[in-house]
Amino acid sequence: MPPLRRLIFSAYWLAMLALFFVPVPRGPVIPSSQLDKAVHFVLFLGFAALYRLERGAGVLKAVLVSALFAGGVELVQELLGYRSGELMDFVAGIIGAMVGAAVAQLIPQRNTPLRDD
């Protein structure tokens, strides 16, 4: 059975995918709000921190993987007919990832790599 950290990271990642790609109900167009940016910030803060802790990755790698994921999300959202990608969502995600990776730096990690023994 995978370690608990791997299960938590996987569940978090899948929940993010669901939130980012689930169709939103049609209705009146509501201008993008700062709340949307805050959601991206918090989600990628958690992603980078959990990635760093689960993979034993360094801060830079956690931020780079998070940035690639954030960019991919915005690109796919732009290509979907029912969502839209936004540059500022991407920026908020990267800033959140930087904070999350830095915070995870403060949490002691194992000296040995995680294995599925």
N, C-alpha and C positions, 0 to 999 in steps of 0.2 A: 504494500500500500504506500502511495506517495506520502512524503512528510506533510504535516499539517500546513506548513508555510506554502508549499506548492499548491495545495488544495485551495487555500485562501486566495493566493494570487490568481489562480485559474478562474475561480468564481468571480473575483473582482473584474478581471479582464473580460469575461463573458458578459457580465452585467453592463460594463461600459459599451460593448458592442451593441447590446440590445438598446440601450439608451440612445446611442448615436444613430442607429439605423432603423429604428421602429418608425413606421409611417405616422405622421402627425395628422390629426383630424383636419379636414378642410374647414375653413371658416374665414372670418374677416382677417385680413393681413394685419398682424401686430408688429410694429417696428421692434427690431432687436433691442433688448434691454441689457443693462449692466449685469443683471442677474444671470443671464446666459454666460457672460464672461466669467463670472464667479464660479459657476458650475464647472466650466472647463478647467479653471484654475484648480479647484478642489479635486476633481476627478484625476487630473494628471499629477497632482501632488501625491495622491494616494498610489497611483500607478508607479511612479518613479520610486517612491519609498519601498513599496512591496517588491518591485522588480529588483531593486538593490539588495534587499534583505533575502529574498528567495534565491537569487542567482549568485549572490556574493560579488556582484559587479561593483566597479568603482563608480564614483560620482559622475565622471564624464560619460562613461558608457551608459549609465542609467538615463542621463539627460539626452544623449544622442538617440537611444532607442525610443524614449518617450517622444522626442521631436519627430522622429520618423513615423511613429504611430499617430501622433496628432496631425501631421501633414497628410498622411494617408486617409485619416478620417475625413478631413475637410475636402480632400480631392474626391473621395467616393461620394460624400454628401452632395458635392457640386454636380457630379455625374448622374445622381439619382433624380428622378423627376419630382419627387415629393419632399426633398430636403435641399438645403443650400449650404455651401461651404463659405466660410468667412475668414478672412485674414486675421482679424482680431481674436477670433476663437482660437486660432492656431497660436497666436502670440500669448494669449492667456494660458493655454496649455503648456507652452514651453516655460513660462515663468513659474507656473505651478510645479512643473517637473524639477526645475532648479531648486525650488524650496524643498520639495519632497526628498530629493536626493541628498540635499544638505542636512535635513533633519535626520534621515536614515543614517548619516555618517555618525551621529551622536549615539546610536544604538549599538551596543557591543555585538560583534558577530563571531561566529565560530571560526576557529583557525583552520578547520578542515572543510573541504567542499562537501556539499550535500549529496548524498547518494541514496538510491532506492534499495538498499540491502535488505 
